Amino acid sequence: MIPLCRIGKVKQGPLIGWYIQAQEIEMPKGILVSRARNATMDQTLVLDGIFPNIEKLEAFFAANASVVDWDLEKGE
């Protein structure tokens, strides 16, 4: 399962090297995926989309970020 509101670094897949985060949003309802070039998520922020449910979110990660390191040290 993809943890929400945690920043991870993509280790395998087309998005390798990016930091990525998924979080629930209310308007529009769904799960927003964003990514950046640093662990604080403030450089080169990219919004990959809003996914309506966990299944669609997991399919996105399987296709684009199949291995993510969710256990980052702060500032890595």
Steps between C-alpha positions, in 0.01 A plus 500: 500500500619852418543709819321834487663829606851350501783600272694221332776477242431299185764227467360311199276588206472789253496758782827378657680773694187705574357556848129418503201543730134399492237678708123507520324817389139612529444710186500328265470185709785257455868436563748756367848382398778757487875472455811714528878481462575531873378345823334819623279494189564865411705473178351418158162399636298293252139393547449154351126494542205447726402136532142416600585192709780287643486252210575773243772642726666158536483447122679835447773403746537152349552652154715801597656453843506128570756530784490797739714553810247628755753499787691817420703697751386861522678709240635206299 
